[in-house]
Amino acid sequence: MNIHMVDTITPYKHIQQEVDEAVLEVVRSGQYINGPVVRRFADDLQRYLDVPHVIPCANGTDALQIALMALDLQPGDEVITPSFTYIATVEAIALLHLKPVFVEVDPHTFNMDPSQLEAAISPRTKVIVPVHLFGQTADMAPIMDIARKNGLYVIEDTAQAIGESYRFPNGHSMMAGTIGDIGCTSFYPSKNLGAFGDGGAIFTRNAALAEKLLMICNHGSTQKYYHESIGVNSRLDAIQAAVLGVKLKHLDAYNDARRAAAARYDQLLADVEEVQLPVKADFSRHVFHQYTLKVKSGRQERDALQAFLREKNIPSMVYYPVACHLQRAYLKFGYKQGDLSLSEALTEQVISLPMHTELSLEQQAYITQQLKQGLIAKTRIL
Ligand SMILES: *Cc1c(COP(=O)(O)O)cnc(C)c1O
């Protein structure tokens, strides 16, 4: 059985003719940067997300950096974010000479724990960056309440959760990335909406912020060769926009397929006591960018299980093996082992199984059967 961690080829094959035509249209048009195809994709995404402003850019990391640049922050200003995330979230903060202040995550959903936020706020705090990790939104209602009460901006890192929505306690739902002041996403090929290369986008409801974000993406310029601020060069290629425009129409179906695969895993693994299955919060639909288990007994068993699966030709990944606050490059912010014990424990327990739109029941039955074997084999050795 040939099992992949992600499958970017088969979804393309299903829509090959439409994608090929859209790409060729760009090739023949000669408009490779900006132009009507990029505009059309931004408009389509705007409608899909029900948000008034979508600014395409070069990748998700840029999106985060540009979002922070738009807020007129001063060096040393503090940005609260989880440590259990992909490094890009924290990198954008550090690059701008801002200070990341890490909060713990909920050990079940792996997302920012809102009850920890208030204690992390200081007079220098300016921004909260929740990350919708593995395809599930952070608990945005309390995060937004705390932000508003303390006059803080909220930037959502929704690179892993495009198409996900959050349900507020009053029943009203909003798309992930459109709840805070700014939302940032990535179209890296393996994300739920993946391009054939790099891509990203920034969302906002605030017209003034939208203008600023657009200007920063374009060398700080609104009028060619006149520069009002120091910006960057961050654009979405027209060819990528063409691909994304076709795939966007299928995003809900892709996310449904991921949810169906997750439900099959849940069922197949329901009787396995050694692992905690993904916990779906009731405010979330979950778009399962990853299907991530927690091996309760910790690193030794988790690593042994991964090695066992590898032997059976079953890929798996550890997202993430080191929490950001303990990454060597970030030690200068003064955190040490033990400061975020829940996040640190997760790095020793998590393992993500193959997750994509094309997983078959047969493959998942094999994966879960071997996973159970792996856990038994390990117990026998111990
Ligand atoms: C992928 C990812 C990013 C960065 O996106 P790129 O397009 O690769 O720059 C940022 N944050 C999170 C949580 C991600 O998963």
The ligand as a Gaussian input file, in Angstrom:
#p B3LYP/6-31G(d) Opt

LIG

0 1
 C        2.441000      27.352000       6.929000
 C        2.311000      28.236000       8.083000
 C        2.778000      29.555000       8.055000
 C        3.651000      30.108000       6.966000
 O        3.181000      30.000000       5.679000
 P        4.220000      30.054000       4.452000
 O        3.323000      30.283000       3.275000
 O        4.917000      28.747000       4.417000
 O        5.146000      31.189000       4.669000
 C        2.525000      30.362000       9.149000
 N        1.870000      29.907000      10.234000
 C        1.423000      28.630000      10.297000
 C        0.688000      28.199000      11.525000
 C        1.642000      27.754000       9.233000
 O        1.210000      26.489000       9.331000

